[in-house]
């Protein structure tokens, strides 16, 4: 392989071959680091996130049917996600519209007979900073669609959210 002049295969100097090898290794290391050849997630094993979503003005029949499917796996864009709706509670919807009349103020019930549902959701997210489950970011006050393989309720709002150990403690407090 190395001839009498120190050339590899009769064409390449051994020192030159070592320099080329070091340059190739350096290029591969830099390429993996800057082009994302590895996982760029902060926590590649996942962070437990537990949050609640309020959906107002739901018909009682819908609530009764939803109960059959709890727990239920989250879904987005036709794909099942690493998360579940683990519980749902209902309270009577108590919203009124106020109308000023010549005789005083009149309060009229809005959506009478409906319920406000509070869903408890637990999921694992790869990045606890962006906290995305499927295509939705999970942040307190953000609107949220509660969608599983069996149910879908739009127009929810995230009431609270716990990450990591706080999520585990919140689950144990119930």
ZABA-802006 format. One record per residue: residue number from 0; residue in one letter; x, y, z of N, C-alpha, C in turn. Coordinates in pm, whole numbers, padded with zeros to 5 digits, always signed. Layout:
<NUM; 'A'; <X; Y; Z>; <X; Y; Z>; <X; Y; Z>>
...
//
This chain:
<0; 'X'; <+00081; -00118; +00000>; <+00000; +00000; +00000>; <+00086; +00126; +00000>>
<1; 'X'; <+00187; +00132; +00084>; <+00275; +00249; +00087>; <+00402; +00212; +00012>>
<2; 'X'; <+00436; +00292; -00087>; <+00556; +00264; -00166>; <+00680; +00322; -00100>>
<3; 'X'; <+00796; +00310; -00166>; <+00922; +00354; -00108>; <+00932; +00505; -00090>>
<4; 'X'; <+00849; +00582; -00158>; <+00851; +00728; -00144>; <+00749; +00775; -00039>>
<5; 'X'; <+00681; +00681; +00032>; <+00586; +00717; +00137>; <+00449; +00757; +00082>>
<6; 'X'; <+00420; +00715; -00041>; <+00291; +00750; -00099>; <+00194; +00634; -00082>>
<7; 'X'; <+00072; +00669; -00052>; <-00034; +00571; -00035>; <-00085; +00533; -00172>>
<8; 'X'; <-00087; +00407; -00204>; <-00130; +00352; -00334>; <-00048; +00411; -00449>>
<9; 'X'; <+00070; +00458; -00417>; <+00159; +00510; -00519>; <+00121; +00648; -00568>>
<10; 'X'; <+00020; +00711; -00512>; <-00024; +00841; -00561>; <-00037; +00946; -00451>>
<11; 'X'; <-00069; +00905; -00329>; <-00103; +00999; -00223>; <-00004; +00986; -00108>>
<12; 'X'; <+00051; +01098; -00066>; <+00144; +01102; +00044>; <+00068; +01069; +00173>>
<13; 'X'; <+00129; +00995; +00265>; <+00066; +00953; +00390>; <+00026; +01074; +00476>>
<14; 'X'; <+00108; +01176; +00484>; <+00077; +01296; +00560>; <-00044; +01367; +00498>>
<15; 'X'; <-00046; +01374; +00364>; <-00160; +01436; +00295>; <-00290; +01358; +00324>>
<16; 'X'; <-00281; +01227; +00326>; <-00399; +01144; +00354>; <-00452; +01170; +00495>>
<17; 'X'; <-00362; +01184; +00593>; <-00404; +01214; +00730>; <-00471; +01352; +00739>>
<18; 'X'; <-00416; +01450; +00669>; <-00475; +01584; +00669>; <-00615; +01580; +00607>>
<19; 'X'; <-00631; +01509; +00498>; <-00762; +01497; +00433>; <-00861; +01428; +00527>>
<20; 'X'; <-00816; +01324; +00596>; <-00902; +01252; +00690>; <-00948; +01343; +00803>>
<21; 'X'; <-00856; +01423; +00861>; <-00892; +01515; +00969>; <-00992; +01620; +00919>>
<22; 'X'; <-00973; +01671; +00798>; <-01065; +01770; +00741>; <-01203; +01708; +00720>>
<23; 'X'; <-01212; +01586; +00672>; <-01340; +01519; +00651>; <-01413; +01496; +00784>>
<24; 'X'; <-01341; +01452; +00885>; <-01403; +01430; +01016>; <-01455; +01562; +01073>>
<25; 'X'; <-01377; +01669; +01061>; <-01420; +01800; +01107>; <-01544; +01848; +01033>>
<26; 'X'; <-01549; +01826; +00902>; <-01665; +01868; +00823>; <-01790; +01792; +00865>>
<27; 'X'; <-01776; +01663; +00892>; <-01891; +01583; +00935>; <-01941; +01631; +01072>>
<28; 'X'; <-01850; +01655; +01165>; <-01890; +01702; +01299>; <-01961; +01837; +01289>>
<29; 'X'; <-01906; +01931; +01213>; <-01969; +02062; +01197>; <-02103; +02051; +01125>>
<30; 'X'; <-02110; +01966; +01026>; <-02236; +01947; +00953>; <-02346; +01894; +01043>>
<31; 'X'; <-02314; +01797; +01126>; <-02413; +01742; +01218>; <-02456; +01848; +01320>>
<32; 'X'; <-02360; +01927; +01368>; <-02391; +02027; +01470>; <-02477; +02141; +01414>>
<33; 'X'; <-02441; +02194; +01299>; <-02510; +02311; +01247>; <-02626; +02280; +01153>>
<34; 'X'; <-02629; +02165; +01093>; <-02738; +02131; +01003>; <-02843; +02045; +01069>>
<35; 'X'; <-02828; +02017; +01198>; <-02931; +01946; +01272>; <-02936; +01797; +01243>>
<36; 'X'; <-02826; +01735; +01226>; <-02824; +01591; +01203>; <-02871; +01513; +01325>>
<37; 'X'; <-02865; +01574; +01442>; <-02914; +01512; +01564>; <-03043; +01579; +01605>>
<38; 'X'; <-03094; +01539; +01718>; <-03217; +01599; +01769>; <-03186; +01737; +01825>>
<39; 'X'; <-03262; +01836; +01783>; <-03241; +01971; +01833>; <-03335; +02002; +01950>>
<40; 'X'; <-03409; +01904; +01997>; <-03504; +01926; +02105>; <-03431; +01949; +02236>>
<41; 'X'; <-03493; +02028; +02320>; <-03436; +02053; +02452>; <-03442; +01927; +02536>>
<42; 'X'; <-03552; +01855; +02527>; <-03571; +01733; +02605>; <-03623; +01624; +02512>>
<43; 'X'; <-03534; +01548; +02448>; <-03580; +01451; +02349>; <-03663; +01337; +02407>>
<44; 'X'; <-03661; +01316; +02538>; <-03742; +01209; +02596>; <-03885; +01254; +02620>>
<45; 'X'; <-03910; +01382; +02620>; <-04046; +01434; +02638>; <-04068; +01489; +02777>>
<46; 'X'; <-04154; +01589; +02784>; <-04192; +01651; +02910>; <-04341; +01633; +02928>>
<47; 'X'; <-04381; +01588; +03046>; <-04523; +01572; +03076>; <-04585; +01710; +03090>>
<48; 'X'; <-04697; +01732; +03021>; <-04772; +01856; +03032>; <-04915; +01819; +03066>>
<49; 'X'; <-04969; +01887; +03166>; <-05107; +01864; +03209>; <-05178; +01998; +03206>>
<50; 'X'; <-05292; +02005; +03137>; <-05364; +02131; +03127>; <-05514; +02108; +03121>>
<51; 'X'; <-05590; +02216; +03150>; <-05735; +02206; +03142>; <-05786; +02305; +03038>>
<52; 'X'; <-05893; +02263; +02971>; <-05953; +02344; +02864>; <-06101; +02360; +02895>>
<53; 'X'; <-06150; +02483; +02891>; <-06291; +02514; +02911>; <-06358; +02533; +02776>>
<54; 'X'; <-06467; +02458; +02753>; <-06549; +02475; +02634>; <-06689; +02512; +02683>>
<55; 'X'; <-06735; +02631; +02646>; <-06862; +02682; +02698>; <-06978; +02653; +02602>>
<56; 'X'; <-07098; +02640; +02662>; <-07222; +02631; +02584>; <-07240; +02502; +02508>>
<57; 'X'; <-07209; +02389; +02570>; <-07222; +02258; +02505>; <-07356; +02196; +02542>>
<58; 'X'; <-07421; +02137; +02447>; <-07550; +02072; +02471>; <-07532; +01952; +02566>>
<59; 'X'; <-07627; +01929; +02657>; <-07616; +01818; +02752>; <-07603; +01681; +02684>>
<60; 'X'; <-07668; +01661; +02571>; <-07657; +01532; +02500>; <-07515; +01507; +02452>>
<61; 'X'; <-07447; +01613; +02410>; <-07308; +01600; +02366>; <-07221; +01558; +02485>>
<62; 'X'; <-07244; +01622; +02600>; <-07168; +01587; +02720>; <-07189; +01440; +02757>>
<63; 'X'; <-07312; +01394; +02753>; <-07341; +01254; +02786>; <-07268; +01159; +02693>>
<64; 'X'; <-07262; +01191; +02566>; <-07191; +01105; +02471>; <-07040; +01113; +02487>>
<65; 'X'; <-06989; +01230; +02521>; <-06844; +01245; +02541>; <-06795; +01157; +02654>>
<66; 'X'; <-06874; +01144; +02759>; <-06833; +01065; +02876>; <-06801; +00921; +02840>>
<67; 'X'; <-06864; +00868; +02736>; <-06838; +00730; +02693>; <-06695; +00712; +02641>>
<68; 'X'; <-06636; +00823; +02595>; <-06507; +00813; +02527>; <-06391; +00873; +02607>>
<69; 'X'; <-06409; +00885; +02738>; <-06302; +00936; +02823>; <-06247; +00820; +02904>>
<70; 'X'; <-06120; +00791; +02904>; <-06012; +00863; +02837>; <-06013; +00838; +02686>>
<71; 'X'; <-05955; +00934; +02615>; <-05952; +00927; +02470>; <-05823; +00990; +02420>>
<72; 'X'; <-05761; +00929; +02319>; <-05632; +00975; +02269>; <-05647; +01097; +02179>>
<73; 'X'; <-05557; +01195; +02199>; <-05558; +01316; +02118>; <-05522; +01285; +01973>>
<74; 'X'; <-05574; +01370; +01885>; <-05553; +01350; +01741>; <-05538; +01485; +01673>>
<75; 'X'; <-05456; +01490; +01569>; <-05442; +01609; +01485>; <-05402; +01565; +01345>>
<76; 'X'; <-05464; +01623; +01247>; <-05432; +01597; +01106>; <-05433; +01447; +01074>>
<77; 'X'; <-05528; +01375; +01131>; <-05540; +01233; +01103>; <-05439; +01144; +01173>>
<78; 'X'; <-05360; +01200; +01262>; <-05257; +01124; +01334>; <-05288; +01123; +01483>>
<79; 'X'; <-05270; +01008; +01548>; <-05284; +01000; +01693>; <-05161; +01061; +01758>>
<80; 'X'; <-05182; +01133; +01867>; <-05073; +01203; +01935>; <-05041; +01137; +02068>>
<81; 'X'; <-04929; +01178; +02127>; <-04884; +01125; +02256>; <-04952; +01203; +02368>>
<82; 'X'; <-05085; +01190; +02378>; <-05159; +01260; +02480>; <-05302; +01210; +02488>>
<83; 'X'; <-05365; +01234; +02602>; <-05500; +01184; +02626>; <-05586; +01288; +02697>>
<84; 'X'; <-05714; +01289; +02664>; <-05812; +01357; +02746>; <-05841; +01259; +02858>>
<85; 'X'; <-05809; +01298; +02982>; <-05821; +01204; +03094>; <-05946; +01226; +03177>>
<86; 'X'; <-06011; +01340; +03159>; <-06132; +01365; +03236>; <-06210; +01482; +03181>>
<87; 'X'; <-06337; +01488; +03219>; <-06423; +01599; +03180>; <-06526; +01621; +03290>>
<88; 'X'; <-06550; +01748; +03324>; <-06653; +01783; +03421>; <-06745; +01886; +03357>>
<89; 'X'; <-06868; +01895; +03411>; <-06966; +01987; +03354>; <-07025; +02076; +03463>>
<90; 'X'; <-07051; +02199; +03426>; <-07119; +02297; +03512>; <-07226; +02363; +03425>>
<91; 'X'; <-07338; +02404; +03485>; <-07439; +02475; +03407>; <-07381; +02605; +03351>>
<92; 'X'; <-07415; +02634; +03227>; <-07369; +02756; +03162>; <-07453; +02872; +03214>>
<93; 'X'; <-07386; +02970; +03274>; <-07458; +03083; +03334>; <-07407; +03213; +03276>>
<94; 'X'; <-07451; +03242; +03156>; <-07414; +03368; +03092>; <-07542; +03445; +03065>>
<95; 'X'; <-07539; +03574; +03093>; <-07657; +03656; +03067>; <-07617; +03778; +02986>>
<96; 'X'; <-07715; +03827; +02911>; <-07698; +03952; +02838>; <-07781; +04057; +02911>>
<97; 'X'; <-07724; +04172; +02930>; <-07793; +04279; +03001>; <-07848; +04379; +02901>>
<98; 'X'; <-07977; +04408; +02917>; <-08044; +04504; +02830>; <-08100; +04615; +02917>>
<99; 'X'; <-08066; +04738; +02885>; <-08121; +04853; +02958>; <-08254; +04891; +02896>>
<100; 'X'; <-08356; +04898; +02979>; <-08490; +04937; +02933>; <-08534; +05061; +03008>>
<101; 'X'; <-08647; +05115; +02970>; <-08698; +05233; +03041>; <-08741; +05199; +03182>>
<102; 'X'; <-08771; +05071; +03206>; <-08812; +05026; +03340>; <-08694; +04980; +03425>>
<103; 'X'; <-08574; +04983; +03371>; <-08457; +04936; +03445>; <-08371; +04845; +03360>>
<104; 'X'; <-08303; +04756; +03424>; <-08213; +04664; +03355>; <-08276; +04526; +03352>>
<105; 'X'; <-08264; +04462; +03236>; <-08319; +04329; +03218>; <-08205; +04234; +03182>>
<106; 'X'; <-08194; +04123; +03254>; <-08092; +04024; +03223>; <-08157; +03905; +03156>>
<107; 'X'; <-08104; +03870; +03038>; <-08160; +03760; +02959>; <-08057; +03649; +02955>>
<108; 'X'; <-08095; +03525; +02989>; <-08000; +03414; +02981>; <-07955; +03388; +02837>>
<109; 'X'; <-07827; +03360; +02821>; <-07770; +03326; +02691>; <-07741; +03176; +02691>>
<110; 'X'; <-07785; +03107; +02590>; <-07767; +02962; +02577>; <-07818; +02888; +02700>>
<111; 'X'; <-07944; +02910; +02738>; <-07995; +02840; +02858>; <-07999; +02689; +02835>>
<112; 'X'; <-07973; +02615; +02941>; <-07978; +02468; +02933>; <-07850; +02405; +02882>>
<113; 'X'; <-07751; +02485; +02849>; <-07625; +02426; +02801>; <-07527; +02413; +02918>>
<114; 'X'; <-07415; +02350; +02889>; <-07314; +02321; +02993>; <-07179; +02380; +02955>>
<115; 'X'; <-07100; +02411; +03054>; <-06960; +02446; +03034>; <-06877; +02324; +03074>>
<116; 'X'; <-06801; +02272; +02979>; <-06720; +02152; +03004>; <-06575; +02190; +03029>>
<117; 'X'; <-06516; +02126; +03129>; <-06374; +02145; +03158>; <-06304; +02012; +03136>>
<118; 'X'; <-06215; +02009; +03036>; <-06141; +01888; +03001>; <-06004; +01890; +03067>>
<119; 'X'; <-05963; +01777; +03119>; <-05827; +01760; +03169>; <-05750; +01680; +03065>>
<120; 'X'; <-05636; +01734; +03024>; <-05557; +01672; +02917>; <-05415; +01652; +02966>>
<121; 'X'; <-05358; +01535; +02939>; <-05218; +01506; +02970>; <-05150; +01463; +02842>>
<122; 'X'; <-05031; +01517; +02819>; <-04957; +01480; +02698>; <-04808; +01490; +02725>>
<123; 'X'; <-04732; +01435; +02634>; <-04586; +01447; +02637>; <-04546; +01534; +02519>>
<124; 'X'; <-04465; +01636; +02547>; <-04417; +01723; +02440>; <-04266; +01709; +02431>>
<125; 'X'; <-04213; +01724; +02312>; <-04069; +01711; +02292>; <-03998; +01836; +02340>>
<126; 'X'; <-04059; +01952; +02319>; <-03994; +02078; +02356>; <-04084; +02153; +02453>>
<127; 'X'; <-04041; +02164; +02577>; <-04121; +02230; +02680>; <-04126; +02381; +02662>>
<128; 'X'; <-04046; +02437; +02573>; <-04051; +02581; +02547>; <-04167; +02613; +02453>>
<129; 'X'; <-04178; +02542; +02342>; <-04288; +02568; +02248>; <-04415; +02496; +02291>>
<130; 'X'; <-04404; +02389; +02366>; <-04517; +02312; +02418>; <-04623; +02290; +02311>>
<131; 'X'; <-04584; +02222; +02204>; <-04678; +02191; +02098>; <-04723; +02046; +02110>>
<132; 'X'; <-04853; +02027; +02097>; <-04910; +01893; +02085>; <-04983; +01893; +01952>>
<133; 'X'; <-04932; +01814; +01860>; <-04984; +01820; +01724>; <-04950; +01955; +01664>>
<134; 'X'; <-05051; +02026; +01617>; <-05028; +02157; +01557>; <-05067; +02271; +01649>>
<135; 'X'; <-05103; +02240; +01773>; <-05148; +02343; +01866>; <-05046; +02369; +01975>>
<136; 'X'; <-05022; +02497; +02003>; <-04938; +02533; +02117>; <-05024; +02535; +02242>>
<137; 'X'; <-04966; +02490; +02352>; <-05038; +02486; +02479>; <-04986; +02599; +02565>>
<138; 'X'; <-05071; +02700; +02587>; <-05038; +02815; +02671>; <-05166; +02861; +02741>>
<139; 'X'; <-05153; +02905; +02865>; <-05268; +02954; +02940>; <-05330; +03072; +02865>>
<140; 'X'; <-05462; +03069; +02847>; <-05534; +03176; +02778>; <-05547; +03157; +02629>>
<141; 'X'; <-05479; +03059; +02572>; <-05482; +03036; +02428>; <-05606; +02955; +02391>>
<142; 'X'; <-05663; +02983; +02274>; <-05777; +02902; +02229>; <-05726; +02764; +02191>>
<143; 'X'; <-05813; +02665; +02204>; <-05769; +02526; +02187>; <-05886; +02441; +02138>>
<144; 'X'; <-05860; +02353; +02045>; <-05958; +02257; +01997>; <-05933; +02126; +02071>>
<145; 'X'; <-06034; +02075; +02138>; <-06022; +01945; +02205>; <-06062; +01841; +02100>>
<146; 'X'; <-05963; +01768; +02049>; <-05989; +01673; +01941>; <-05921; +01541; +01971>>
<147; 'X'; <-06003; +01436; +01970>; <-05951; +01301; +01989>; <-05998; +01217; +01870>>
<148; 'X'; <-05974; +01087; +01880>; <-06020; +00998; +01773>; <-06172; +00980; +01777>>
<149; 'X'; <-06239; +01030; +01884>; <-06384; +01013; +01898>; <-06462; +01143; +01914>>
<150; 'X'; <-06398; +01250; +01961>; <-06470; +01375; +01988>; <-06393; +01494; +01931>>
<151; 'X'; <-06466; +01602; +01908>; <-06402; +01727; +01866>; <-06489; +01844; +01909>>
<152; 'X'; <-06430; +01931; +01990>; <-06499; +02051; +02035>; <-06408; +02172; +02011>>
<153; 'X'; <-06450; +02262; +01923>; <-06370; +02382; +01897>; <-06398; +02489; +02003>>
<154; 'X'; <-06330; +02597; +01994>; <-06354; +02716; +02076>; <-06330; +02697; +02225>>
<155; 'X'; <-06238; +02610; +02261>; <-06200; +02597; +02401>; <-06096; +02702; +02435>>
<156; 'X'; <-06075; +02722; +02564>; <-05970; +02812; +02610>; <-05893; +02741; +02722>>
<157; 'X'; <-05762; +02750; +02717>; <-05678; +02682; +02816>; <-05680; +02763; +02946>>
<158; 'X'; <-05723; +02698; +03053>; <-05735; +02765; +03183>; <-05607; +02760; +03264>>
<159; 'X'; <-05540; +02644; +03264>; <-05415; +02630; +03338>; <-05327; +02527; +03270>>
<160; 'X'; <-05201; +02530; +03307>; <-05105; +02439; +03243>; <-04989; +02415; +03339>>
<161; 'X'; <-04948; +02288; +03349>; <-04837; +02249; +03436>; <-04740; +02165; +03354>>
<162; 'X'; <-04610; +02187; +03376>; <-04506; +02116; +03304>; <-04424; +02031; +03400>>
<163; 'X'; <-04377; +01916; +03352>; <-04283; +01832; +03425>; <-04332; +01789; +03561>>
<164; 'X'; <-04251; +01814; +03665>; <-04286; +01773; +03801>; <-04414; +01842; +03850>>
<165; 'X'; <-04435; +01967; +03807>; <-04557; +02039; +03845>; <-04680; +01966; +03791>>
<166; 'X'; <-04668; +01909; +03671>; <-04780; +01833; +03612>; <-04807; +01708; +03693>>
<167; 'X'; <-04701; +01641; +03738>; <-04719; +01521; +03819>; <-04782; +01556; +03954>>
<168; 'X'; <-04740; +01667; +04013>; <-04798; +01712; +04141>; <-04944; +01751; +04124>>
<169; 'X'; <-04977; +01816; +04012>; <-05116; +01856; +03987>; <-05204; +01733; +03970>>
<170; 'X'; <-05150; +01628; +03910>; <-05227; +01504; +03893>; <-05249; +01437; +04027>>
<171; 'X'; <-05152; +01444; +04115>; <-05165; +01381; +04247>; <-05254; +01458; +04341>>
<172; 'X'; <-05276; +01586; +04313>; <-05357; +01669; +04401>; <-05507; +01642; +04384>>
<173; 'X'; <-05544; +01578; +04277>; <-05688; +01555; +04253>; <-05740; +01432; +04320>>
//
